[in-house]
Amino acid sequence: MDINDLRSIVTVAGLLCFLGIVGWAYGKGAKKGFDEAANLPFAEHDDQGAKSSTSHPR
């Protein structure tokens, strides 16, 4: 076994990991979770007493 065999094994392992991630991202159950995560910035906060970090009293 030389370095080229090791490179081939690492390339195939990387391809399999990539295909696994693509399969997970485009799977049937992932859409609902991704839609919820995409709408998180627009969700209202329940913290009534929290101050905005952008307002500065002067």
PDB file with one MODEL, atoms N, CA, C and O in Angstrom:
MODEL        1
ATOM      1  N   MET A   1       0.848  -1.179   0.000  1.00  0.00           N
ATOM      2  CA  MET A   1       0.000   0.000   0.000  1.00  0.00           C
ATOM      3  C   MET A   1       0.892   1.240   0.000  1.00  0.00           C
ATOM      4  O   MET A   1       1.711   1.440   0.897  1.00  0.00           O
ATOM      5  N   ASP A   2       0.713   2.051  -1.013  1.00  0.00           N
ATOM      6  CA  ASP A   2       1.507   3.264  -1.092  1.00  0.00           C
ATOM      7  C   ASP A   2       0.624   4.499  -0.908  1.00  0.00           C
ATOM      8  O   ASP A   2      -0.561   4.378  -0.597  1.00  0.00           O
ATOM      9  N   ILE A   3       1.187   5.649  -1.094  1.00  0.00           N
ATOM     10  CA  ILE A   3       0.484   6.904  -0.832  1.00  0.00           C
ATOM     11  C   ILE A   3      -0.697   7.094  -1.770  1.00  0.00           C
ATOM     12  O   ILE A   3      -1.697   7.697  -1.381  1.00  0.00           O
ATOM     13  N   ASN A   4      -0.606   6.594  -2.991  1.00  0.00           N
ATOM     14  CA  ASN A   4      -1.706   6.751  -3.943  1.00  0.00           C
ATOM     15  C   ASN A   4      -2.930   5.942  -3.524  1.00  0.00           C
ATOM     16  O   ASN A   4      -4.061   6.376  -3.746  1.00  0.00           O
ATOM     17  N   ASP A   5      -2.720   4.776  -2.922  1.00  0.00           N
ATOM     18  CA  ASP A   5      -3.849   3.997  -2.408  1.00  0.00           C
ATOM     19  C   ASP A   5      -4.529   4.757  -1.260  1.00  0.00           C
ATOM     20  O   ASP A   5      -5.757   4.791  -1.175  1.00  0.00           O
ATOM     21  N   LEU A   6      -3.737   5.353  -0.397  1.00  0.00           N
ATOM     22  CA  LEU A   6      -4.288   6.132   0.708  1.00  0.00           C
ATOM     23  C   LEU A   6      -5.069   7.342   0.187  1.00  0.00           C
ATOM     24  O   LEU A   6      -6.137   7.667   0.706  1.00  0.00           O
ATOM     25  N   ARG A   7      -4.539   7.999  -0.828  1.00  0.00           N
ATOM     26  CA  ARG A   7      -5.235   9.143  -1.424  1.00  0.00           C
ATOM     27  C   ARG A   7      -6.564   8.707  -2.033  1.00  0.00           C
ATOM     28  O   ARG A   7      -7.561   9.421  -1.914  1.00  0.00           O
ATOM     29  N   SER A   8      -6.590   7.565  -2.672  1.00  0.00           N
ATOM     30  CA  SER A   8      -7.826   7.057  -3.267  1.00  0.00           C
ATOM     31  C   SER A   8      -8.863   6.750  -2.190  1.00  0.00           C
ATOM     32  O   SER A   8     -10.044   7.057  -2.357  1.00  0.00           O
ATOM     33  N   ILE A   9      -8.428   6.152  -1.097  1.00  0.00           N
ATOM     34  CA  ILE A   9      -9.342   5.824   0.001  1.00  0.00           C
ATOM     35  C   ILE A   9      -9.915   7.098   0.616  1.00  0.00           C
ATOM     36  O   ILE A   9     -11.112   7.159   0.897  1.00  0.00           O
ATOM     37  N   VAL A  10      -9.084   8.109   0.829  1.00  0.00           N
ATOM     38  CA  VAL A  10      -9.546   9.367   1.404  1.00  0.00           C
ATOM     39  C   VAL A  10     -10.508  10.068   0.442  1.00  0.00           C
ATOM     40  O   VAL A  10     -11.488  10.668   0.885  1.00  0.00           O
ATOM     41  N   THR A  11     -10.248  10.002  -0.850  1.00  0.00           N
ATOM     42  CA  THR A  11     -11.148  10.610  -1.837  1.00  0.00           C
ATOM     43  C   THR A  11     -12.509   9.926  -1.828  1.00  0.00           C
ATOM     44  O   THR A  11     -13.538  10.602  -1.856  1.00  0.00           O
ATOM     45  N   VAL A  12     -12.530   8.616  -1.791  1.00  0.00           N
ATOM     46  CA  VAL A  12     -13.801   7.880  -1.771  1.00  0.00           C
ATOM     47  C   VAL A  12     -14.551   8.150  -0.462  1.00  0.00           C
ATOM     48  O   VAL A  12     -15.771   8.313  -0.473  1.00  0.00           O
ATOM     49  N   ALA A  13     -13.837   8.198   0.655  1.00  0.00           N
ATOM     50  CA  ALA A  13     -14.477   8.490   1.940  1.00  0.00           C
ATOM     51  C   ALA A  13     -15.067   9.905   1.938  1.00  0.00           C
ATOM     52  O   ALA A  13     -16.169  10.110   2.448  1.00  0.00           O
ATOM     53  N   GLY A  14     -14.360  10.865   1.381  1.00  0.00           N
ATOM     54  CA  GLY A  14     -14.870  12.229   1.278  1.00  0.00           C
ATOM     55  C   GLY A  14     -16.103  12.309   0.394  1.00  0.00           C
ATOM     56  O   GLY A  14     -17.052  13.023   0.720  1.00  0.00           O
ATOM     57  N   LEU A  15     -16.103  11.594  -0.707  1.00  0.00           N
ATOM     58  CA  LEU A  15     -17.264  11.564  -1.586  1.00  0.00           C
ATOM     59  C   LEU A  15     -18.464  10.955  -0.881  1.00  0.00           C
ATOM     60  O   LEU A  15     -19.578  11.459  -1.018  1.00  0.00           O
ATOM     61  N   LEU A  16     -18.258   9.886  -0.135  1.00  0.00           N
ATOM     62  CA  LEU A  16     -19.358   9.256   0.596  1.00  0.00           C
ATOM     63  C   LEU A  16     -19.906  10.185   1.683  1.00  0.00           C
ATOM     64  O   LEU A  16     -21.117  10.239   1.897  1.00  0.00           O
ATOM     65  N   CYS A  17     -19.031  10.908   2.362  1.00  0.00           N
ATOM     66  CA  CYS A  17     -19.493  11.884   3.362  1.00  0.00           C
ATOM     67  C   CYS A  17     -20.294  12.992   2.699  1.00  0.00           C
ATOM     68  O   CYS A  17     -21.336  13.399   3.215  1.00  0.00           O
ATOM     69  N   PHE A  18     -19.823  13.481   1.570  1.00  0.00           N
ATOM     70  CA  PHE A  18     -20.536  14.528   0.848  1.00  0.00           C
ATOM     71  C   PHE A  18     -21.912  14.037   0.405  1.00  0.00           C
ATOM     72  O   PHE A  18     -22.898  14.756   0.568  1.00  0.00           O
ATOM     73  N   LEU A  19     -22.000  12.852  -0.140  1.00  0.00           N
ATOM     74  CA  LEU A  19     -23.283  12.314  -0.575  1.00  0.00           C
ATOM     75  C   LEU A  19     -24.218  12.083   0.606  1.00  0.00           C
ATOM     76  O   LEU A  19     -25.431  12.243   0.476  1.00  0.00           O
ATOM     77  N   GLY A  20     -23.662  11.706   1.756  1.00  0.00           N
ATOM     78  CA  GLY A  20     -24.475  11.545   2.951  1.00  0.00           C
ATOM     79  C   GLY A  20     -25.062  12.867   3.421  1.00  0.00           C
ATOM     80  O   GLY A  20     -26.228  12.922   3.810  1.00  0.00           O
ATOM     81  N   ILE A  21     -24.278  13.921   3.392  1.00  0.00           N
ATOM     82  CA  ILE A  21     -24.760  15.243   3.792  1.00  0.00           C
ATOM     83  C   ILE A  21     -25.822  15.740   2.809  1.00  0.00           C
ATOM     84  O   ILE A  21     -26.834  16.303   3.228  1.00  0.00           O
ATOM     85  N   VAL A  22     -25.605  15.542   1.527  1.00  0.00           N
ATOM     86  CA  VAL A  22     -26.591  15.948   0.527  1.00  0.00           C
ATOM     87  C   VAL A  22     -27.885  15.166   0.714  1.00  0.00           C
ATOM     88  O   VAL A  22     -28.972  15.736   0.616  1.00  0.00           O
ATOM     89  N   GLY A  23     -27.779  13.868   0.982  1.00  0.00           N
ATOM     90  CA  GLY A  23     -28.971  13.053   1.224  1.00  0.00           C
ATOM     91  C   GLY A  23     -29.724  13.510   2.459  1.00  0.00           C
ATOM     92  O   GLY A  23     -30.955  13.524   2.460  1.00  0.00           O
ATOM     93  N   TRP A  24     -29.008  13.882   3.509  1.00  0.00           N
ATOM     94  CA  TRP A  24     -29.652  14.376   4.726  1.00  0.00           C
ATOM     95  C   TRP A  24     -30.325  15.728   4.471  1.00  0.00           C
ATOM     96  O   TRP A  24     -31.442  15.961   4.934  1.00  0.00           O
ATOM     97  N   ALA A  25     -29.657  16.608   3.745  1.00  0.00           N
ATOM     98  CA  ALA A  25     -30.193  17.947   3.512  1.00  0.00           C
ATOM     99  C   ALA A  25     -31.431  17.929   2.624  1.00  0.00           C
ATOM    100  O   ALA A  25     -32.335  18.742   2.816  1.00  0.00           O
ATOM    101  N   TYR A  26     -31.487  17.033   1.671  1.00  0.00           N
ATOM    102  CA  TYR A  26     -32.618  16.979   0.752  1.00  0.00           C
ATOM    103  C   TYR A  26     -33.583  15.847   1.078  1.00  0.00           C
ATOM    104  O   TYR A  26     -34.450  15.524   0.267  1.00  0.00           O
ATOM    105  N   GLY A  27     -33.445  15.247   2.245  1.00  0.00           N
ATOM    106  CA  GLY A  27     -34.345  14.171   2.650  1.00  0.00           C
ATOM    107  C   GLY A  27     -35.734  14.683   2.970  1.00  0.00           C
ATOM    108  O   GLY A  27     -35.950  15.888   3.098  1.00  0.00           O
ATOM    109  N   LYS A  28     -36.674  13.760   3.099  1.00  0.00           N
ATOM    110  CA  LYS A  28     -38.074  14.109   3.328  1.00  0.00           C
ATOM    111  C   LYS A  28     -38.275  14.833   4.654  1.00  0.00           C
ATOM    112  O   LYS A  28     -39.036  15.800   4.704  1.00  0.00           O
ATOM    113  N   GLY A  29     -37.631  14.407   5.710  1.00  0.00           N
ATOM    114  CA  GLY A  29     -37.862  14.982   7.030  1.00  0.00           C
ATOM    115  C   GLY A  29     -37.140  16.279   7.298  1.00  0.00           C
ATOM    116  O   GLY A  29     -37.426  16.930   8.303  1.00  0.00           O
ATOM    117  N   ALA A  30     -36.228  16.682   6.459  1.00  0.00           N
ATOM    118  CA  ALA A  30     -35.409  17.857   6.738  1.00  0.00           C
ATOM    119  C   ALA A  30     -36.111  19.172   6.398  1.00  0.00           C
ATOM    120  O   ALA A  30     -35.774  20.202   6.980  1.00  0.00           O
ATOM    121  N   LYS A  31     -37.059  19.170   5.490  1.00  0.00           N
ATOM    122  CA  LYS A  31     -37.674  20.418   5.037  1.00  0.00           C
ATOM    123  C   LYS A  31     -38.370  21.161   6.170  1.00  0.00           C
ATOM    124  O   LYS A  31     -38.244  22.382   6.269  1.00  0.00           O
ATOM    125  N   LYS A  32     -39.089  20.466   7.012  1.00  0.00           N
ATOM    126  CA  LYS A  32     -39.807  21.122   8.104  1.00  0.00           C
ATOM    127  C   LYS A  32     -38.831  21.813   9.061  1.00  0.00           C
ATOM    128  O   LYS A  32     -39.049  22.962   9.446  1.00  0.00           O
ATOM    129  N   GLY A  33     -37.774  21.129   9.438  1.00  0.00           N
ATOM    130  CA  GLY A  33     -36.785  21.708  10.340  1.00  0.00           C
ATOM    131  C   GLY A  33     -36.071  22.904   9.735  1.00  0.00           C
ATOM    132  O   GLY A  33     -35.812  23.891  10.425  1.00  0.00           O
ATOM    133  N   PHE A  34     -35.753  22.824   8.458  1.00  0.00           N
ATOM    134  CA  PHE A  34     -35.083  23.937   7.799  1.00  0.00           C
ATOM    135  C   PHE A  34     -36.013  25.129   7.645  1.00  0.00           C
ATOM    136  O   PHE A  34     -35.571  26.272   7.757  1.00  0.00           O
ATOM    137  N   ASP A  35     -37.292  24.884   7.391  1.00  0.00           N
ATOM    138  CA  ASP A  35     -38.255  25.987   7.304  1.00  0.00           C
ATOM    139  C   ASP A  35     -38.408  26.688   8.644  1.00  0.00           C
ATOM    140  O   ASP A  35     -38.493  27.915   8.695  1.00  0.00           O
ATOM    141  N   GLU A  36     -38.443  25.928   9.722  1.00  0.00           N
ATOM    142  CA  GLU A  36     -38.528  26.529  11.059  1.00  0.00           C
ATOM    143  C   GLU A  36     -37.278  27.343  11.368  1.00  0.00           C
ATOM    144  O   GLU A  36     -37.373  28.442  11.913  1.00  0.00           O
ATOM    145  N   ALA A  37     -36.113  26.817  11.025  1.00  0.00           N
ATOM    146  CA  ALA A  37     -34.861  27.532  11.279  1.00  0.00           C
ATOM    147  C   ALA A  37     -34.768  28.797  10.434  1.00  0.00           C
ATOM    148  O   ALA A  37     -34.210  29.798  10.884  1.00  0.00           O
ATOM    149  N   ALA A  38     -35.306  28.766   9.219  1.00  0.00           N
ATOM    150  CA  ALA A  38     -35.261  29.940   8.349  1.00  0.00           C
ATOM    151  C   ALA A  38     -36.137  31.066   8.885  1.00  0.00           C
ATOM    152  O   ALA A  38     -35.854  32.237   8.633  1.00  0.00           O
ATOM    153  N   ASN A  39     -37.192  30.733   9.617  1.00  0.00           N
ATOM    154  CA  ASN A  39     -38.104  31.747  10.133  1.00  0.00           C
ATOM    155  C   ASN A  39     -37.747  32.228  11.534  1.00  0.00           C
ATOM    156  O   ASN A  39     -38.441  33.096  12.064  1.00  0.00           O
ATOM    157  N   LEU A  40     -36.710  31.709  12.145  1.00  0.00           N
ATOM    158  CA  LEU A  40     -36.324  32.117  13.485  1.00  0.00           C
ATOM    159  C   LEU A  40     -36.003  33.609  13.610  1.00  0.00           C
ATOM    160  O   LEU A  40     -36.377  34.210  14.617  1.00  0.00           O
ATOM    161  N   PRO A  41     -35.335  34.232  12.646  1.00  0.00           N
ATOM    162  CA  PRO A  41     -35.063  35.675  12.802  1.00  0.00           C
ATOM    163  C   PRO A  41     -36.325  36.532  12.833  1.00  0.00           C
ATOM    164  O   PRO A  41     -36.293  37.655  13.336  1.00  0.00           O
ATOM    165  N   PHE A  42     -37.421  36.024  12.308  1.00  0.00           N
ATOM    166  CA  PHE A  42     -38.660  36.790  12.249  1.00  0.00           C
ATOM    167  C   PHE A  42     -39.598  36.489  13.410  1.00  0.00           C
ATOM    168  O   PHE A  42     -40.668  37.090  13.505  1.00  0.00           O
ATOM    169  N   ALA A  43     -39.225  35.584  14.281  1.00  0.00           N
ATOM    170  CA  ALA A  43     -40.077  35.220  15.412  1.00  0.00           C
ATOM    171  C   ALA A  43     -40.057  36.336  16.450  1.00  0.00           C
ATOM    172  O   ALA A  43     -39.039  37.000  16.646  1.00  0.00           O
ATOM    173  N   GLU A  44     -41.187  36.532  17.106  1.00  0.00           N
ATOM    174  CA  GLU A  44     -41.268  37.545  18.148  1.00  0.00           C
ATOM    175  C   GLU A  44     -40.648  37.010  19.428  1.00  0.00           C
ATOM    176  O   GLU A  44     -40.763  35.827  19.748  1.00  0.00           O
ATOM    177  N   HIS A  45     -39.988  37.905  20.154  1.00  0.00           N
ATOM    178  CA  HIS A  45     -39.364  37.514  21.410  1.00  0.00           C
ATOM    179  C   HIS A  45     -40.369  37.652  22.550  1.00  0.00           C
ATOM    180  O   HIS A  45     -41.229  38.533  22.528  1.00  0.00           O
ATOM    181  N   ASP A  46     -40.254  36.783  23.534  1.00  0.00           N
ATOM    182  CA  ASP A  46     -41.124  36.840  24.702  1.00  0.00           C
ATOM    183  C   ASP A  46     -40.563  37.730  25.796  1.00  0.00           C
ATOM    184  O   ASP A  46     -41.244  37.981  26.790  1.00  0.00           O
ATOM    185  N   ASP A  47     -39.352  38.209  25.638  1.00  0.00           N
ATOM    186  CA  ASP A  47     -38.707  39.043  26.654  1.00  0.00           C
ATOM    187  C   ASP A  47     -39.254  40.460  26.564  1.00  0.00           C
ATOM    188  O   ASP A  47     -38.888  41.214  25.663  1.00  0.00           O
ATOM    189  N   GLN A  48     -40.126  40.819  27.491  1.00  0.00           N
ATOM    190  CA  GLN A  48     -40.716  42.159  27.475  1.00  0.00           C
ATOM    191  C   GLN A  48     -39.766  43.193  28.055  1.00  0.00           C
ATOM    192  O   GLN A  48     -39.819  44.361  27.670  1.00  0.00           O
ATOM    193  N   GLY A  49     -38.899  42.787  28.970  1.00  0.00           N
ATOM    194  CA  GLY A  49     -38.016  43.737  29.622  1.00  0.00           C
ATOM    195  C   GLY A  49     -36.664  43.884  28.968  1.00  0.00           C
ATOM    196  O   GLY A  49     -35.837  44.670  29.431  1.00  0.00           O
ATOM    197  N   ALA A  50     -36.421  43.155  27.914  1.00  0.00           N
ATOM    198  CA  ALA A  50     -35.114  43.205  27.273  1.00  0.00           C
ATOM    199  C   ALA A  50     -34.961  44.482  26.467  1.00  0.00           C
ATOM    200  O   ALA A  50     -35.878  44.891  25.754  1.00  0.00           O
ATOM    201  N   LYS A  51     -33.806  45.104  26.582  1.00  0.00           N
ATOM    202  CA  LYS A  51     -33.527  46.312  25.825  1.00  0.00           C
ATOM    203  C   LYS A  51     -32.851  45.944  24.524  1.00  0.00           C
ATOM    204  O   LYS A  51     -32.182  44.915  24.430  1.00  0.00           O
ATOM    205  N   SER A  52     -33.025  46.771  23.540  1.00  0.00           N
ATOM    206  CA  SER A  52     -32.374  46.570  22.263  1.00  0.00           C
ATOM    207  C   SER A  52     -30.905  46.930  22.388  1.00  0.00           C
ATOM    208  O   SER A  52     -30.555  47.904  23.054  1.00  0.00           O
ATOM    209  N   SER A  53     -30.047  46.153  21.752  1.00  0.00           N
ATOM    210  CA  SER A  53     -28.614  46.432  21.821  1.00  0.00           C
ATOM    211  C   SER A  53     -28.211  47.547  20.860  1.00  0.00           C
ATOM    212  O   SER A  53     -27.078  48.024  20.908  1.00  0.00           O
ATOM    213  N   THR A  54     -29.134  47.970  19.982  1.00  0.00           N
ATOM    214  CA  THR A  54     -28.780  49.007  19.026  1.00  0.00           C
ATOM    215  C   THR A  54     -29.095  50.407  19.515  1.00  0.00           C
ATOM    216  O   THR A  54     -28.591  51.381  18.957  1.00  0.00           O
ATOM    217  N   SER A  55     -29.925  50.529  20.556  1.00  0.00           N
ATOM    218  CA  SER A  55     -30.264  51.863  21.054  1.00  0.00           C
ATOM    219  C   SER A  55     -29.282  52.273  22.137  1.00  0.00           C
ATOM    220  O   SER A  55     -29.003  51.514  23.066  1.00  0.00           O
ATOM    221  N   HIS A  56     -28.762  53.491  22.000  1.00  0.00           N
ATOM    222  CA  HIS A  56     -27.805  54.017  22.959  1.00  0.00           C
ATOM    223  C   HIS A  56     -28.378  55.290  23.554  1.00  0.00           C
ATOM    224  O   HIS A  56     -28.660  56.237  22.820  1.00  0.00           O
ATOM    225  N   PRO A  57     -28.557  55.335  24.875  1.00  0.00           N
ATOM    226  CA  PRO A  57     -29.057  56.580  25.468  1.00  0.00           C
ATOM    227  C   PRO A  57     -27.968  57.640  25.449  1.00  0.00           C
ATOM    228  O   PRO A  57     -26.825  57.376  25.825  1.00  0.00           O
ATOM    229  N   ARG A  58     -28.323  58.822  25.017  1.00  0.00           N
ATOM    230  CA  ARG A  58     -27.357  59.926  24.953  1.00  0.00           C
ATOM    231  C   ARG A  58     -27.931  61.152  25.534  1.00  0.00           C
ATOM    232  O   ARG A  58     -27.266  62.187  25.569  1.00  0.00           O
TER     233      ARG A  58
ENDMDL
END
